Amino acid sequence: MRNVPPRLAGHPDRLRWNAKYEGGADAPPHPLLQRALALPPPDGPVLDLASGPSGSALAAASAGRRVTAVDISEVALDRLAAEAERRGLAGLITLVHADLGEWRPEPERFALVLCTGYWDAGLFGPAAEAVLPDGGVLAWEAFTAGAACGRPARPQLPAEWCLKAGEPAALLPPGFTVLSQVDVLETGKRRLLARRSPT
């Protein structure tokens, strides 16, 4: 078990996600990661935001990519670390225990930035800027306001955690080409794939 920074110790998101990931099953690679890797992105590392135990991080590392996985749950990160060690991938995966409400990636560093199941408009811009300018890929999935947020099945999802009409493509900075943006009706989520052109 990793040391928990004092500012995260009582964080409600940390506590909630730790409870969810305790004893849970490992996650398979996300279909959005598989689509993004098939494009393919340029050579370079992958950033997995709100990674959880992340079958996606493991799959990207298995493909030879260096991966930075960021999550507020140390339980998820410990599970990811254990599975990476078991598969001989520990040297390819860097774990970052952080609150994505505050943490920001370095610009123009990652060949692929992946985020599935999390939305924060304040993070989206910096995450897009973290994509390499020479063909890097941004892959994002989050709940939509109309399909999921505020419904009885998910009353705990605040509106600011949900995509509005046209988002996230409408929030892309200049220099990105939208490859696809589709709603997945059975999950109430929207998936974006975009590629960054040379500046």
Buried (B, 14 or more C-beta within 10 A) or exposed (E): EEEBEEEBEEBEBBBEBBEEBEEEEEBEBBBBBBBBBEBEBBEBBBBBBBBBBBBBBBBBBBBEBBBBBBBBBBBBBBBBBEBBEEEEBBEBBBBBBBBBEEBBBEEBBBBBBBBBBBBBEEBBBBBBBBBBBBBBBBBBBBBBBBBBBBEEEBEEBEEEBBBBEEBBBEBBEEBBEBBEBEBBEEBBBBBBBBBBEEE
